[in-house]
């Protein structure tokens, strides 16, 4: 178990590869990052690669910026269950590729799943015009065969857009790029705008 750990006012930056590599191999619950900054890590600011149950992992009032990927969910050969993973009042911006990227097999979820609450996900996909997206759900995502289905992902009062442009060219291809094989994505009281394509 990884229980009840809280990080406050942290700076995690200038890493050669990854800022935060989250690879919990056991049940993880009640881990919180408050008022923390993840920045300028070469490939990934946050890389999620657990293979068990993640409950109540929260990022509150954080800033995630300047890397190839902002938050990268990699899936796991053993499978991962997300329940109430929250990004609250967090900005995810200025990444060369995707701001938030879901790829790999074996996701499962409980009712609360993964939530982006009152977040801003903007100015991503800056390395190549009309190629990357602010948020991308890859087609390789798959549910656990014994589980309850795909992890539900919620965007609540979250703004996705206001994208990087140069000489009138918008760079992100989509604000929210969801492959048709990926169900259970919900947007409530949010906005997707100013991308080459919307959703």
Buried (B, 14 or more C-beta within 10 A) or exposed (E): EBEEEEBEEBEBBEBEEBBBEBEBEEBBBBBBBBEBBBBBBBBBBBBBBBBBBBBBBBBBBBBBBBBBBBBBBBBBEEBBBBBBBBBBBBBBBBBBBBBBBBBBBBBBBBEBBBBBBBBBBBBBBBEEBBEBBBBBBBEEBBBBEEBEEBBBBBBBBBBBBBBBBEEEEBBBBBBBBBEEEBEEBEBEEBBBEBBBBEB
